[in-house]
């Protein structure tokens, strides 16, 4: 990963942190409630995107004239990408948890 990509990812993380509950005033100041709210919001957004894509697909299938195939395909791809991103975050969290649990004290 290049330095530019790392900076972009960090900027996105800071923006998400700011939206989730304000800027952190230190490493220990971000509480579990804010993190859980962020995860809950992410899951709700993914769920909404999947429901929207399914609804568009159903409407296209029954032949509604205001729904086009490209619109359905783009919506389904967006939902798929969001689900993949959430899955990757979950996998990283599980791996980090397992690593912490395997540490010797």
N, C-alpha and C positions, 0 to 999 in steps of 0.2 A: 504494500500500500504506500503510495507516495505521500509526501508531507502535505501536499495540497488536499488530498482526499482525507487525511487524518484531521486536518483543520476543519474541513466541511462537516465531518461526522461529529466532531466536538461542538461545533456551532449548533448543529441540529439537536444534540443532546442538551445543550444549555437552553435552547429555546423550549424544548419539551419540559425541562425542569422548571422553567419560569412559568409555563402554562399550568403545570401541575400544582403549583402552590407557592410560587415566589422563589427568589434566589436564595440559595443556601448560604448561611453565615459561617460555615465551617464544615468539616467532614462529618461530624456527629450531629449536626443540627437538622438534617433531613429525617423526619420521623417515618415510621412504618405506615402511617395513615396516608401520607402523601404518595408514597410509592404504590400502595395498594390502590389508591384512587387512579393513578396513572395506568396501572394494569387493567383496572376495571373499565376505564374509558377506552383503552385500546381494544379490549375484547368486545365492547359494545359497538365500536366503530366497525370492526371486522364483521360482526354479526349483522349489522345494518347493511353493510355492503353486500354480503352474501344474500340476504333477503331481497334486496333491491335487484340484484342480478337474477335471482330466481323468479321474481315477479316479472321482470322484463322478458325473460325467456318464455314464461307461461303466456304472457300477453302476445308475444310474437308468434308462438305456436298456434294460438287460437285465431290468429289473423287480424289483429288490431292494426289499422292502417297507420297509426301515429308512432309505431315502434319499428325501427329498422334493424336489420341484421348487424350492421357495423356497431350500432349502439349497444346491442345485446352482447356482442363479442367483447367490446371494450369494457363493459361493465363486469363481465365474467372474469376477464383478465385482471382487472383491478382488485376484485374480491380475492382471486387466487393469490396475487402478489401480497396482499395484506395478510392473508392467512399464513403464507409461507414466512413472512417477516415475524409474525407473532410466534410461530412455531420455532423459528431460530432463536428468538429471545428466550423462549421457555427452555430450549435445549441448553443455552448458555447458562441460564440461571441454575438449572439442575446440575450441570457440570461444576459450576462454582460452589454450589452447596455441597456436593460430594467431595470436592477438593478440601473444603473447610472441615468437613466431618472427618476426613482422613488425616488431618494434621495432628501431630502429637503435641501435647501441652507440656 
